[in-house]
Structures are given as C-alpha cells and as structure tokens.
Amino acid sequence: MTMTTLILTHADSDGICSGALAVAASEDPTVFFTSPVSVIDDAEEAEEYDRVIICDIAINISTSGALRKRMNELAAKRELIYIDHHPLPEGFSAPWLVHDQDACGSLLTYWQFKDKLSPDMSRVAMYGAIADFRDNTPLAKELVTRWDKRSLYYHSGTLSQGIEIDRKNFDSKRDLVFRLSKNIIPSDIDGLVKKAVTASRLEEGLRTRVAQSVVRLNNLSYVVDAAGFISKAAIYARIYGNTPVGISAELRPSHHMYDLSVRAEDGIDLNRLLNDSAVKFGGHGGGHPQAGGGRIPEHRLNDFLADLDAAIGRAISEKRTTAEI
C-alpha cells in the first residue's frame, strides 16, 4: 500500500531544495509552501495523509507552545518529521523534531533520507546549503567533495536569483521542487536562467534605490517599500546605512501589516531581539542570528524600529563590556 506524504516547506532556495529531497524520498508526495506564521494552520491539511514532513520552518518563540501542541496531535495519528535548523525556543524539544543549528534544511533533509536517495542528490542539498550560507558547515563539507564547487555555486546562484522573479508564484516554485527531485540541474529548468538574469538586473536598480532612500538610526538602517526583493533590500540597507543591522519593510495593505526582512553583521543574535521587540507591538519575528524576518502592524512600525534599535544598542554594549572583563 502506498504511503501518502504531505510536505510543508519554506519557499526560499533552502526550502525548495529541502522539499525536493523529501519528494525524492517519498512514494506519493504532495507539496505545499508554508511559513512560521502559517504552519500551524497549514498543518490542518495533514488529516488526509499517512506521513507529514515539515522542512525549514522556524519555530517562533511566541507560538512555540501552540505549535508543539498541534504537532503532538499530528504525531499521535501519523508519522511526523519536522526538520529545521533555526534557533529553538529555550527548552524546546520533541521526538518528531530533527534539528541542527549548524546546518540548513536541505542538508538535514538529505541526511535524514540518505538511505532512500541517490548519492547524486547530494548536490541538491548543496544548492540549498550555498543559498543559505551553510556551505562551510560540517555536513556540507562532507558532501562538497563529491562535486566541482564552481558548478555547485553556479547552479545554486541560478536557483536563488531565478526564484526572486516568482516570489509569490507558488505553482512555479512547486514545479521547481518536482524538477529538482529528479536531479535536473537548475540551468536546464525551462526559463530559470532567463529569470535569474532578469533578477540580477532588477537587483542592481534596487541597490541604487536603497542607497538613496535608506534611513539610518543609531544601530539599524531601514527602507520601506523599496519596490524590490525584500531580503536583498535589507542587506543593502545595512551596507549603505553603515549600521550593524539592516531592515526592509514591505506593506501588505490587505492585512494592514508590514512584512520584514532583517539582516545583521556577525556578532549580533537577531532571533530573540527581533521577537522580543515585535511582540511588544502586536507582531512576531525571529530566524537566525544574522538573518530574520517578521510581521508588524502597519501603525506600529516606527515604534518597533525605535525599540529594536535601542535593544541592539544594549546588546552591543553588553557584549563589549563582557569582552573587556
């Protein structure tokens, strides 16, 4: 009897590669994209499936209790595998959780299902690792020796740039998941190279706009509605604002909320700082130490930015004091 599998994964490069590896290891897979905000609700789809695999979805501090409760309910009735590498809320553990912060979703998914995958699928894991800046981690170093690194970087870059054009086109991203699950190289996927070239040209215009419009506070710089790729806008906000942290905020008018992308230089742990400030103003946030995201009510954005700016300043001061002792 065929085991049906629901795969819930992130829609970035690492999530797409994680999803592709999970598909390749499954008999009858269905793929949906989700996020830390939506995963509890999206897990309602699981009732029809024998197995659920969740990849590359951070467990937010503020919703971790509700998520654990829902996942325990699922795990009581079917096989559940939750694969993630983001920092966990303090004390969080579960038998269904596969976690390693010193990795990425696609690397962990590859190793989780290694016995069911061709060794050649390791390059799909490496596309995700490179895109997620995890290509120098122990698991990645073990896989990269199988491949010419220059080719891996080319294909990973093609994938990462190409999906920027289809940011909200989840049908197109789902097609990518299934093509990658067959180990088709990104440059051979119809239209992806052309989209990558287009995205690179658009990014150059975005870079110029951010340089001209970035607003600098004491410890963070930000742009609002930069009309471009939100994560890249955050990177350029940090660079051109010349501050430890950069933020890009994009308004979702129908929700009266701002989506946030946040990037920090080494040495700043964004995950808790971002969540603590966001929760104060009716939002949420989290992610990696140097890369995170979140959502803030439209009318509280400036309050949130001021609070986070102060929190970053305190964190930097405390770290400096500790280093001097």
C-alpha positions as CSV (number, residue, x, y, z in Angstrom):
1,M,0.0,0.0,0.0
2,T,1.4,3.4,-1.0
3,M,2.1,5.8,1.8
4,T,0.8,9.3,1.1
5,T,3.0,12.2,2.2
6,L,2.3,15.8,2.8
7,I,5.4,18.0,2.6
8,L,5.2,21.5,4.0
9,T,8.3,23.6,3.3
10,H,9.6,27.1,3.0
11,A,9.5,28.9,-0.3
12,D,13.1,30.1,-0.4
13,S,16.0,28.2,-2.0
14,D,16.8,26.1,1.0
15,G,13.1,25.2,1.5
16,I,12.7,24.4,-2.2
17,C,15.8,22.1,-2.1
18,S,14.6,20.5,1.2
19,G,11.2,19.9,-0.4
20,A,12.8,18.3,-3.5
21,L,14.8,15.9,-1.4
22,A,11.7,15.0,0.7
23,V,9.8,14.4,-2.6
24,A,12.5,12.2,-3.9
25,A,12.3,10.1,-0.8
26,S,8.5,9.7,-0.8
27,E,6.2,7.4,-2.7
28,D,3.1,9.7,-3.2
29,P,4.1,13.3,-2.2
30,T,2.0,16.5,-2.1
31,V,3.8,19.8,-1.6
32,F,2.6,23.0,-0.1
33,F,4.6,26.0,1.0
34,T,4.3,27.5,4.4
35,S,6.0,29.8,6.9
36,P,6.5,30.1,10.7
37,V,3.4,32.3,10.8
38,S,1.2,29.8,8.8
39,V,2.5,26.4,9.6
40,I,0.0,25.6,12.5
41,D,-3.0,26.4,10.3
42,D,-1.5,24.8,7.2
43,A,-0.9,21.6,9.2
44,E,-4.7,21.1,9.1
45,E,-4.2,19.7,5.6
46,A,-2.4,16.7,7.2
47,E,-5.5,14.9,8.2
48,E,-5.7,13.2,4.8
49,Y,-2.1,11.9,4.8
50,D,-0.2,9.0,6.2
51,R,3.0,11.0,6.8
52,V,3.9,14.7,7.2
53,I,7.3,16.1,6.6
54,I,7.9,19.8,7.5
55,C,11.1,21.4,6.3
56,D,13.0,24.6,7.0
57,I,10.2,26.3,9.1
58,A,11.5,28.2,12.2
59,I,9.7,27.6,15.5
60,N,8.8,31.1,16.7
61,I,9.2,31.8,20.4
62,S,5.8,33.4,20.7
63,T,3.9,30.5,19.0
64,S,6.0,27.5,20.1
65,G,3.5,26.2,22.7
66,A,0.7,26.2,20.2
67,L,2.9,24.6,17.5
68,R,4.1,21.8,19.9
69,K,0.5,21.0,20.8
70,R,-0.6,20.8,17.2
71,M,2.4,18.7,16.1
72,N,1.9,16.3,19.0
73,E,-1.7,15.8,17.9
74,L,-0.5,15.0,14.4
75,A,2.3,12.7,15.6
76,A,-0.2,10.7,17.6
77,K,-2.0,9.6,14.4
78,R,0.6,9.5,11.7
79,E,4.3,9.7,11.1
80,L,5.6,13.3,11.6
81,I,9.1,14.5,10.7
82,Y,9.9,18.2,11.4
83,I,13.3,19.2,10.0
84,D,14.7,22.5,10.9
85,H,17.9,24.4,11.7
86,H,16.8,27.7,13.1
87,P,17.4,28.5,16.8
88,L,14.9,26.9,19.1
89,P,12.9,28.5,21.9
90,E,14.6,27.8,25.2
91,G,13.9,24.2,26.4
92,F,12.0,23.2,23.2
93,S,12.4,19.5,22.3
94,A,10.2,16.9,20.7
95,P,10.6,13.3,19.4
96,W,9.4,14.3,16.0
97,L,12.0,17.1,15.6
98,V,15.2,16.7,13.6
99,H,17.3,19.8,14.4
100,D,20.8,21.0,14.0
101,Q,21.5,24.7,14.1
102,D,24.9,24.2,12.4
103,A,23.3,23.0,9.2
104,C,20.4,24.0,6.9
105,G,17.1,22.5,5.9
106,S,18.3,20.8,2.8
107,L,21.4,19.3,4.4
108,L,19.4,17.9,7.2
109,T,16.7,16.5,4.8
110,Y,19.4,14.8,2.7
111,W,20.9,13.1,5.7
112,Q,17.5,12.2,7.2
113,F,16.5,10.3,4.0
114,K,20.0,9.4,2.7
115,D,19.2,5.7,2.5
116,K,16.3,6.4,0.2
117,L,18.2,8.8,-2.1
118,S,20.8,8.5,-4.8
119,P,24.2,9.9,-3.7
120,D,23.9,12.3,-6.6
121,M,21.1,14.0,-4.9
122,S,23.7,15.5,-2.5
123,R,24.2,18.3,-5.0
124,V,20.6,19.4,-4.4
125,A,21.4,19.6,-0.7
126,M,24.4,21.7,-1.6
127,Y,22.4,24.1,-3.7
128,G,20.3,24.8,-0.6
129,A,23.4,25.0,1.7
130,I,25.1,27.6,-0.5
131,A,22.0,29.7,-0.8
132,D,21.5,29.6,3.0
133,F,25.2,30.4,3.7
134,R,25.8,27.0,5.3
135,D,28.3,25.7,2.7
136,N,31.1,25.6,5.3
137,T,29.3,23.6,7.9
138,P,30.4,20.0,8.8
139,L,27.6,18.3,6.9
140,A,28.2,20.5,3.8
141,K,32.0,19.8,3.8
142,E,31.3,16.1,3.7
143,L,29.2,16.5,0.6
144,V,31.0,19.1,-1.4
145,T,33.9,16.9,-2.1
146,R,31.7,14.9,-4.5
147,W,31.3,17.9,-6.8
148,D,33.1,20.7,-8.6
149,K,32.4,23.6,-6.3
150,R,32.3,26.1,-9.2
151,S,29.4,24.2,-10.8
152,L,27.5,24.0,-7.4
153,Y,27.8,27.7,-6.9
154,Y,26.6,28.5,-10.5
155,H,23.5,26.3,-10.1
156,S,22.7,27.5,-6.6
157,G,23.0,31.1,-7.8
158,T,20.8,30.4,-10.8
159,L,18.2,28.9,-8.5
160,S,18.4,31.7,-5.9
161,Q,18.2,34.5,-8.4
162,G,15.6,32.8,-10.6
163,I,13.1,32.3,-7.8
164,E,13.1,36.0,-6.9
165,I,11.1,36.7,-10.0
166,D,8.4,34.1,-9.0
167,R,8.4,35.2,-5.3
168,K,4.6,34.7,-4.9
169,N,4.1,32.2,-7.7
170,F,3.9,29.0,-5.6
171,D,2.8,26.9,-8.6
172,S,6.0,27.7,-10.3
173,K,8.0,27.0,-7.2
174,R,6.2,23.7,-6.7
175,D,7.2,22.8,-10.3
176,L,10.8,23.6,-9.3
177,V,10.6,21.2,-6.3
178,F,9.5,18.3,-8.5
179,R,12.1,19.0,-11.2
180,L,14.9,19.2,-8.6
181,S,13.6,16.0,-7.1
182,K,14.5,14.3,-10.4
183,N,18.0,15.8,-10.1
184,I,17.5,18.2,-13.1
185,I,20.2,20.9,-12.8
186,P,18.8,24.4,-12.4
187,S,20.3,25.7,-15.7
188,D,18.3,23.0,-17.5
189,I,14.9,24.0,-16.0
190,D,12.9,25.9,-18.5
191,G,13.2,29.7,-18.2
192,L,15.1,29.7,-14.9
193,V,18.3,31.1,-16.3
194,K,16.4,33.9,-18.0
195,K,14.6,34.7,-14.8
196,A,18.0,34.8,-12.9
197,V,19.4,37.3,-15.4
198,T,16.3,39.5,-15.1
199,A,16.5,39.3,-11.3
200,S,20.1,40.4,-11.3
201,R,19.3,43.4,-13.4
202,L,16.4,44.3,-11.1
203,E,18.7,43.9,-8.1
204,E,21.1,46.5,-9.4
205,G,18.2,49.0,-9.6
206,L,17.1,48.1,-6.1
207,R,20.7,48.6,-4.8
208,T,20.7,52.1,-6.2
209,R,17.2,52.9,-4.7
210,V,18.2,51.7,-1.3
211,A,21.4,53.7,-1.3
212,Q,19.4,56.8,-2.0
213,S,16.4,56.2,0.4
214,V,17.9,54.3,3.4
215,V,17.0,55.8,6.8
216,R,19.7,55.5,9.5
217,L,19.1,55.1,13.2
218,N,21.8,54.5,15.8
219,N,22.2,50.8,15.3
220,L,20.0,49.9,12.4
221,S,19.1,51.3,9.0
222,Y,15.9,50.6,7.2
223,V,13.9,51.1,3.9
224,V,10.2,51.0,3.5
225,D,8.5,49.6,0.3
226,A,11.8,49.6,-1.7
227,A,9.9,48.0,-4.6
228,G,12.2,45.0,-5.0
229,F,13.4,41.8,-3.4
230,I,12.8,42.3,0.4
231,S,15.7,40.2,1.7
232,K,18.2,41.9,-0.7
233,A,16.9,45.3,0.3
234,A,17.6,44.5,4.0
235,I,21.2,43.6,3.0
236,Y,21.7,46.8,1.2
237,A,20.1,48.8,3.9
238,R,22.7,47.5,6.3
239,I,25.5,48.2,3.9
240,Y,24.5,51.7,2.8
241,G,23.3,52.7,6.2
242,N,26.6,51.5,7.6
243,T,25.0,50.1,10.7
244,P,25.1,46.6,12.3
245,V,21.5,45.8,11.2
246,G,19.5,46.4,8.1
247,I,15.8,46.1,7.7
248,S,13.4,46.1,4.7
249,A,9.7,46.6,5.4
250,E,7.1,45.9,2.8
251,L,3.4,46.8,3.4
252,R,0.7,44.2,2.9
253,P,-2.3,46.6,2.5
254,S,-5.0,43.9,2.8
255,H,-3.6,42.9,6.3
256,H,-2.5,46.3,7.4
257,M,0.8,44.7,8.3
258,Y,4.4,45.2,7.3
259,D,6.4,42.1,6.3
260,L,10.0,42.5,7.5
261,S,13.3,41.1,6.4
262,V,16.3,41.7,8.7
263,R,20.0,41.2,8.2
264,A,22.8,41.7,10.7
265,E,26.6,41.6,10.8
266,D,28.4,38.8,12.6
267,G,28.2,39.0,16.4
268,I,24.6,40.1,16.8
269,D,21.9,37.5,17.7
270,L,18.8,38.7,16.0
271,N,16.5,35.9,16.9
272,R,15.5,36.8,20.4
273,L,16.0,40.6,19.9
274,L,13.7,40.6,16.9
275,N,11.0,38.5,18.6
276,D,11.0,40.5,21.9
277,S,10.6,43.8,20.1
278,A,8.0,42.6,17.7
279,V,5.8,41.0,20.3
280,K,5.6,44.3,22.2
281,F,3.9,45.9,19.3
282,G,1.5,43.1,18.2
283,G,3.8,41.4,15.8
284,H,6.2,38.5,15.7
285,G,9.7,37.8,14.4
286,G,12.7,35.5,14.6
287,G,15.0,33.5,12.5
288,H,18.8,33.1,12.5
289,P,21.3,35.1,14.5
290,Q,22.2,37.1,11.4
291,A,19.1,36.8,9.3
292,G,15.5,37.0,10.3
293,G,12.0,38.2,9.4
294,G,8.7,39.1,10.9
295,R,5.5,41.0,10.7
296,I,4.4,44.2,12.4
297,P,1.1,46.1,12.4
298,E,1.2,49.0,10.0
299,H,0.6,51.7,12.6
300,R,3.3,50.3,15.0
301,L,6.3,50.1,12.6
302,N,8.1,53.2,13.8
303,D,7.6,52.2,17.4
304,F,9.0,48.8,16.7
305,L,12.0,50.2,14.8
306,A,12.9,52.5,17.7
307,D,12.6,49.7,20.3
308,L,14.7,47.3,18.2
309,D,17.3,50.0,17.6
310,A,17.6,50.5,21.4
311,A,17.7,46.7,22.1
312,I,20.5,46.2,19.5
313,G,22.5,49.1,21.2
314,R,22.1,47.4,24.6
315,A,23.2,44.0,23.2
316,I,26.3,45.5,21.6
317,S,27.2,47.4,24.8
318,E,26.7,44.3,26.9
319,K,28.9,42.2,24.6
320,R,31.6,44.9,24.6
321,T,31.5,45.0,28.5
322,T,31.7,41.2,28.7
323,A,34.7,41.1,26.4
324,E,36.5,43.7,28.5
325,I,36.1,41.8,31.7
